[in-house]
Amino acid sequence: MALKTGSQLRTSASGCEVVVIRGTEAEGALLCAGGQMVAETPAQPASGDAGGSTLPVGKRYTDTESGVEVLVVKPGAGPLSFDGRELSLKAAKALPASD
């Protein structure tokens, strides 16, 4: 599934929601807590987000191999993965020193 920039994705496996910052035409599925993330509202909302790490709001996650980058807009259980690879937390850029 190709990911389009600006898409808001969610899954029934977690309460987490993300927005795609950098999409890709590469084939693969974006997963969160083991469930595929889709643009439609999930049939059954997540109940409790048991297990896994919690993904905090406002953090960006990337996959260096495919170039996918997503922004977490609603917290929930993780982890996030694309095409079998776990996404890594993107580090903030250091601000220039002011002298």
VMD Tcl script that builds the backbone (N, CA, C; Angstrom):
set m [mol new atoms 297]
animate dup $m
set s [atomselect $m all]
$s set {name element resname resid chain x y z} {
  {N N MET 1 A 0.846 -1.178 0.000}
  {CA C MET 1 A 0.000 0.000 0.000}
  {C C MET 1 A 0.889 1.238 0.000}
  {N N ALA 2 A 0.703 2.112 -0.963}
  {CA C ALA 2 A 1.454 3.365 -1.037}
  {C C ALA 2 A 0.878 4.344 -0.011}
  {N N LEU 3 A 1.755 5.051 0.680}
  {CA C LEU 3 A 1.329 6.037 1.674}
  {C C LEU 3 A 1.403 7.428 1.065}
  {N N LYS 4 A 0.307 8.203 1.161}
  {CA C LYS 4 A 0.259 9.550 0.603}
  {C C LYS 4 A 0.489 10.577 1.699}
  {N N THR 5 A 1.274 11.593 1.405}
  {CA C THR 5 A 1.531 12.676 2.339}
  {C C THR 5 A 0.213 13.345 2.720}
  {N N GLY 6 A 0.028 13.575 4.024}
  {CA C GLY 6 A -1.179 14.221 4.524}
  {C C GLY 6 A -2.267 13.266 4.973}
  {N N SER 7 A -2.123 11.979 4.696}
  {CA C SER 7 A -3.124 10.993 5.106}
  {C C SER 7 A -3.116 10.837 6.618}
  {N N GLN 8 A -4.314 10.759 7.207}
  {CA C GLN 8 A -4.430 10.479 8.633}
  {C C GLN 8 A -4.838 9.020 8.768}
  {N N LEU 9 A -4.020 8.249 9.508}
  {CA C LEU 9 A -4.219 6.803 9.604}
  {C C LEU 9 A -4.479 6.378 11.038}
  {N N ARG 10 A -5.268 5.306 11.188}
  {CA C ARG 10 A -5.591 4.750 12.511}
  {C C ARG 10 A -5.787 3.251 12.377}
  {N N THR 11 A -5.840 2.564 13.519}
  {CA C THR 11 A -6.039 1.112 13.520}
  {C C THR 11 A -6.928 0.720 14.693}
  {N N SER 12 A -7.568 -0.432 14.575}
  {CA C SER 12 A -8.397 -0.926 15.674}
  {C C SER 12 A -7.547 -1.598 16.749}
  {N N ALA 13 A -6.259 -1.863 16.466}
  {CA C ALA 13 A -5.381 -2.525 17.428}
  {C C ALA 13 A -4.842 -1.565 18.484}
  {N N SER 14 A -4.947 -0.251 18.236}
  {CA C SER 14 A -4.418 0.762 19.151}
  {C C SER 14 A -5.232 2.041 19.005}
  {N N GLY 15 A -5.187 2.880 20.018}
  {CA C GLY 15 A -5.850 4.181 19.945}
  {C C GLY 15 A -5.016 5.211 19.216}
  {N N CYS 16 A -3.817 4.838 18.799}
  {CA C CYS 16 A -2.874 5.746 18.143}
  {C C CYS 16 A -3.390 6.178 16.769}
  {N N GLU 17 A -3.172 7.482 16.456}
  {CA C GLU 17 A -3.446 8.006 15.127}
  {C C GLU 17 A -2.218 8.764 14.667}
  {N N VAL 18 A -1.899 8.650 13.371}
  {CA C VAL 18 A -0.738 9.328 12.812}
  {C C VAL 18 A -1.121 10.074 11.544}
  {N N VAL 19 A -0.305 11.081 11.196}
  {CA C VAL 19 A -0.420 11.785 9.924}
  {C C VAL 19 A 0.867 11.506 9.167}
  {N N VAL 20 A 0.744 11.173 7.885}
  {CA C VAL 20 A 1.917 10.880 7.057}
  {C C VAL 20 A 2.563 12.204 6.657}
  {N N ILE 21 A 3.826 12.398 7.076}
  {CA C ILE 21 A 4.583 13.599 6.737}
  {C C ILE 21 A 5.323 13.404 5.415}
  {N N ARG 22 A 5.928 12.232 5.230}
  {CA C ARG 22 A 6.593 11.855 3.978}
  {C C ARG 22 A 6.062 10.499 3.564}
  {N N GLY 23 A 5.441 10.459 2.423}
  {CA C GLY 23 A 4.887 9.207 1.927}
  {C C GLY 23 A 5.882 8.444 1.084}
  {N N THR 24 A 5.410 7.343 0.524}
  {CA C THR 24 A 6.242 6.504 -0.334}
  {C C THR 24 A 5.353 5.743 -1.306}
  {N N GLU 25 A 5.937 5.396 -2.431}
  {CA C GLU 25 A 5.260 4.538 -3.405}
  {C C GLU 25 A 5.637 3.079 -3.183}
  {N N ALA 26 A 6.561 2.847 -2.251}
  {CA C ALA 26 A 7.016 1.478 -1.959}
  {C C ALA 26 A 5.862 0.648 -1.417}
  {N N GLU 27 A 5.846 -0.617 -1.809}
  {CA C GLU 27 A 4.827 -1.530 -1.315}
  {C C GLU 27 A 5.181 -1.952 0.108}
  {N N GLY 28 A 4.212 -1.968 0.976}
  {CA C GLY 28 A 4.405 -2.353 2.363}
  {C C GLY 28 A 3.248 -1.812 3.175}
  {N N ALA 29 A 3.076 -2.354 4.366}
  {CA C ALA 29 A 1.981 -1.927 5.234}
  {C C ALA 29 A 2.542 -1.225 6.460}
  {N N LEU 30 A 1.891 -0.129 6.866}
  {CA C LEU 30 A 2.229 0.558 8.103}
  {C C LEU 30 A 1.408 -0.092 9.204}
  {N N LEU 31 A 2.099 -0.634 10.216}
  {CA C LEU 31 A 1.437 -1.319 11.322}
  {C C LEU 31 A 1.658 -0.568 12.619}
  {N N CYS 32 A 0.672 -0.630 13.496}
  {CA C CYS 32 A 0.785 -0.080 14.839}
  {C C CYS 32 A 0.203 -1.120 15.792}
  {N N ALA 33 A 1.006 -1.564 16.745}
  {CA C ALA 33 A 0.599 -2.597 17.705}
  {C C ALA 33 A 0.113 -3.856 17.001}
  {N N GLY 34 A 0.689 -4.131 15.822}
  {CA C GLY 34 A 0.355 -5.341 15.084}
  {C C GLY 34 A -0.825 -5.228 14.152}
  {N N GLY 35 A -1.547 -4.105 14.174}
  {CA C GLY 35 A -2.703 -3.916 13.293}
  {C C GLY 35 A -2.380 -2.945 12.172}
  {N N GLN 36 A -2.886 -3.218 10.960}
  {CA C GLN 36 A -2.617 -2.345 9.818}
  {C C GLN 36 A -3.331 -1.012 9.991}
  {N N MET 37 A -2.613 0.070 9.693}
  {CA C MET 37 A -3.181 1.410 9.797}
  {C C MET 37 A -3.849 1.769 8.476}
  {N N VAL 38 A -5.082 2.280 8.548}
  {CA C VAL 38 A -5.867 2.636 7.372}
  {C C VAL 38 A -6.495 4.007 7.568}
  {N N ALA 39 A -6.945 4.616 6.465}
  {CA C ALA 39 A -7.546 5.943 6.523}
  {C C ALA 39 A -8.982 5.902 7.045}
  {N N GLU 40 A -9.669 4.779 6.848}
  {CA C GLU 40 A -11.053 4.669 7.307}
  {C C GLU 40 A -11.093 4.494 8.825}
  {N N THR 41 A -12.233 4.813 9.425}
  {CA C THR 41 A -12.418 4.580 10.848}
  {C C THR 41 A -12.498 3.081 11.083}
  {N N PRO 42 A -11.715 2.553 12.058}
  {CA C PRO 42 A -11.745 1.109 12.304}
  {C C PRO 42 A -13.126 0.646 12.762}
  {N N ALA 43 A -13.459 -0.602 12.417}
  {CA C ALA 43 A -14.758 -1.162 12.769}
  {C C ALA 43 A -14.959 -1.213 14.279}
  {N N GLN 44 A -13.923 -1.616 15.007}
  {CA C GLN 44 A -14.007 -1.694 16.460}
  {C C GLN 44 A -12.914 -0.817 17.054}
  {N N PRO 45 A -13.261 0.174 17.861}
  {CA C PRO 45 A -12.227 1.001 18.464}
  {C C PRO 45 A -11.368 0.192 19.429}
  {N N ALA 46 A -10.139 0.624 19.603}
  {CA C ALA 46 A -9.218 -0.065 20.508}
  {C C ALA 46 A -9.751 -0.025 21.932}
  {N N SER 47 A -9.552 -1.117 22.645}
  {CA C SER 47 A -10.027 -1.168 24.024}
  {C C SER 47 A -8.857 -1.332 24.971}
  {N N GLY 48 A -8.409 -0.240 25.557}
  {CA C GLY 48 A -7.418 -0.305 26.609}
  {C C GLY 48 A -5.971 -0.175 26.213}
  {N N ASP 49 A -5.593 -0.426 24.970}
  {CA C ASP 49 A -4.201 -0.338 24.545}
  {C C ASP 49 A -3.273 -1.128 25.455}
  {N N ALA 50 A -3.577 -2.366 25.721}
  {CA C ALA 50 A -2.758 -3.194 26.606}
  {C C ALA 50 A -1.462 -3.593 25.924}
  {N N GLY 51 A -0.368 -3.553 26.677}
  {CA C GLY 51 A 0.932 -3.997 26.174}
  {C C GLY 51 A 1.581 -3.017 25.231}
  {N N GLY 52 A 2.859 -3.261 24.952}
  {CA C GLY 52 A 3.601 -2.417 24.022}
  {C C GLY 52 A 3.969 -1.076 24.625}
  {N N SER 53 A 4.819 -0.361 23.913}
  {CA C SER 53 A 5.219 0.965 24.355}
  {C C SER 53 A 4.161 1.979 23.950}
  {N N THR 54 A 4.071 3.069 24.696}
  {CA C THR 54 A 3.108 4.115 24.375}
  {C C THR 54 A 3.775 5.138 23.468}
  {N N LEU 55 A 3.108 5.479 22.384}
  {CA C LEU 55 A 3.617 6.462 21.437}
  {C C LEU 55 A 3.083 7.836 21.838}
  {N N PRO 56 A 3.967 8.783 22.205}
  {CA C PRO 56 A 3.518 10.096 22.651}
  {C C PRO 56 A 3.141 11.022 21.497}
  {N N VAL 57 A 2.248 11.965 21.766}
  {CA C VAL 57 A 1.799 12.951 20.788}
  {C C VAL 57 A 2.963 13.864 20.403}
  {N N GLY 58 A 3.019 14.245 19.135}
  {CA C GLY 58 A 3.993 15.218 18.664}
  {C C GLY 58 A 5.337 14.649 18.281}
  {N N LYS 59 A 5.530 13.357 18.372}
  {CA C LYS 59 A 6.810 12.736 18.010}
  {C C LYS 59 A 6.740 12.217 16.576}
  {N N ARG 60 A 7.863 12.336 15.879}
  {CA C ARG 60 A 7.958 11.846 14.506}
  {C C ARG 60 A 8.738 10.534 14.483}
  {N N TYR 61 A 8.270 9.615 13.657}
  {CA C TYR 61 A 8.914 8.318 13.496}
  {C C TYR 61 A 9.231 8.121 12.021}
  {N N THR 62 A 10.411 7.565 11.737}
  {CA C THR 62 A 10.845 7.410 10.351}
  {C C THR 62 A 11.355 5.996 10.060}
  {N N ASP 63 A 11.316 5.648 8.786}
  {CA C ASP 63 A 11.936 4.426 8.272}
  {C C ASP 63 A 12.945 4.888 7.229}
  {N N THR 64 A 14.234 4.756 7.529}
  {CA C THR 64 A 15.276 5.275 6.648}
  {C C THR 64 A 15.322 4.559 5.303}
  {N N GLU 65 A 14.954 3.290 5.267}
  {CA C GLU 65 A 15.031 2.527 4.021}
  {C C GLU 65 A 13.994 2.989 2.997}
  {N N SER 66 A 12.752 3.223 3.428}
  {CA C SER 66 A 11.688 3.617 2.502}
  {C C SER 66 A 11.469 5.129 2.460}
  {N N GLY 67 A 11.937 5.851 3.480}
  {CA C GLY 67 A 11.730 7.298 3.544}
  {C C GLY 67 A 10.425 7.706 4.205}
  {N N VAL 68 A 9.649 6.753 4.698}
  {CA C VAL 68 A 8.374 7.050 5.351}
  {C C VAL 68 A 8.625 7.830 6.641}
  {N N GLU 69 A 7.827 8.883 6.855}
  {CA C GLU 69 A 7.885 9.647 8.103}
  {C C GLU 69 A 6.457 9.948 8.536}
  {N N VAL 70 A 6.137 9.658 9.805}
  {CA C VAL 70 A 4.802 9.914 10.334}
  {C C VAL 70 A 4.896 10.718 11.623}
  {N N LEU 71 A 3.840 11.483 11.906}
  {CA C LEU 71 A 3.725 12.286 13.113}
  {C C LEU 71 A 2.570 11.741 13.935}
  {N N VAL 72 A 2.806 11.445 15.210}
  {CA C VAL 72 A 1.762 10.926 16.094}
  {C C VAL 72 A 0.865 12.091 16.528}
  {N N VAL 73 A -0.449 11.997 16.233}
  {CA C VAL 73 A -1.396 13.056 16.601}
  {C C VAL 73 A -2.344 12.624 17.716}
  {N N LYS 74 A -2.362 11.331 18.022}
  {CA C LYS 74 A -3.157 10.806 19.125}
  {C C LYS 74 A -2.373 9.653 19.744}
  {N N PRO 75 A -2.138 9.679 21.071}
  {CA C PRO 75 A -1.303 8.640 21.678}
  {C C PRO 75 A -1.978 7.268 21.683}
  {N N GLY 76 A -1.149 6.255 21.768}
  {CA C GLY 76 A -1.660 4.894 21.830}
  {C C GLY 76 A -0.519 3.909 21.925}
  {N N ALA 77 A -0.870 2.644 22.010}
  {CA C ALA 77 A 0.136 1.582 22.118}
  {C C ALA 77 A 0.869 1.426 20.796}
  {N N GLY 78 A 2.135 1.085 20.871}
  {CA C GLY 78 A 2.968 0.890 19.693}
  {C C GLY 78 A 3.471 -0.538 19.664}
  {N N PRO 79 A 4.462 -0.811 18.944}
  {CA C PRO 79 A 5.299 0.076 18.137}
  {C C PRO 79 A 4.760 0.267 16.729}
  {N N LEU 80 A 5.339 1.237 16.005}
  {CA C LEU 80 A 5.026 1.475 14.602}
  {C C LEU 80 A 6.043 0.725 13.754}
  {N N SER 81 A 5.583 0.111 12.671}
  {CA C SER 81 A 6.507 -0.563 11.761}
  {C C SER 81 A 5.994 -0.440 10.329}
  {N N PHE 82 A 6.932 -0.468 9.376}
  {CA C PHE 82 A 6.598 -0.418 7.958}
  {C C PHE 82 A 7.353 -1.532 7.254}
  {N N ASP 83 A 6.648 -2.376 6.555}
  {CA C ASP 83 A 7.232 -3.479 5.782}
  {C C ASP 83 A 8.132 -4.362 6.650}
  {N N GLY 84 A 7.705 -4.592 7.902}
  {CA C GLY 84 A 8.433 -5.472 8.803}
  {C C GLY 84 A 9.569 -4.815 9.566}
  {N N ARG 85 A 9.841 -3.527 9.307}
  {CA C ARG 85 A 10.905 -2.807 10.008}
  {C C ARG 85 A 10.294 -1.819 10.983}
  {N N GLU 86 A 10.777 -1.813 12.226}
  {CA C GLU 86 A 10.265 -0.887 13.232}
  {C C GLU 86 A 10.742 0.527 12.923}
  {N N LEU 87 A 9.823 1.496 12.989}
  {CA C LEU 87 A 10.183 2.889 12.755}
  {C C LEU 87 A 10.951 3.421 13.950}
  {N N SER 88 A 11.900 4.305 13.693}
  {CA C SER 88 A 12.705 4.876 14.771}
  {C C SER 88 A 12.269 6.306 15.045}
  {N N LEU 89 A 12.430 6.714 16.307}
  {CA C LEU 89 A 12.085 8.064 16.728}
  {C C LEU 89 A 13.047 9.034 16.059}
  {N N LYS 90 A 12.518 10.071 15.431}
  {CA C LYS 90 A 13.371 11.045 14.749}
  {C C LYS 90 A 13.886 12.041 15.777}
  {N N ALA 91 A 15.192 12.228 15.795}
  {CA C ALA 91 A 15.818 13.149 16.749}
  {C C ALA 91 A 15.577 14.600 16.305}
  {N N ALA 92 A 15.426 15.471 17.290}
  {CA C ALA 92 A 15.244 16.898 17.006}
  {C C ALA 92 A 16.567 17.488 16.540}
  {N N LYS 93 A 16.482 18.451 15.637}
  {CA C LYS 93 A 17.689 19.124 15.158}
  {C C LYS 93 A 18.189 20.073 16.227}
  {N N ALA 94 A 19.480 20.116 16.403}
  {CA C ALA 94 A 20.072 21.013 17.384}
  {C C ALA 94 A 19.964 22.461 16.884}
  {N N LEU 95 A 19.602 23.351 17.796}
  {CA C LEU 95 A 19.520 24.769 17.456}
  {C C LEU 95 A 20.925 25.362 17.414}
  {N N PRO 96 A 21.139 26.353 16.574}
  {CA C PRO 96 A 22.462 26.970 16.527}
  {C C PRO 96 A 22.762 27.724 17.832}
  {N N ALA 97 A 24.008 27.720 18.187}
  {CA C ALA 97 A 24.414 28.414 19.412}
  {C C ALA 97 A 24.335 29.916 19.191}
  {N N SER 98 A 23.879 30.632 20.198}
  {CA C SER 98 A 23.835 32.092 20.105}
  {C C SER 98 A 24.908 32.656 21.022}
  {N N ASP 99 A 25.781 33.403 20.435}
  {CA C ASP 99 A 26.886 33.974 21.216}
  {C C ASP 99 A 26.655 35.427 21.509}
}
mol reanalyze $m
mol bondsrecalc $m
mol representation Tube
mol addrep $m
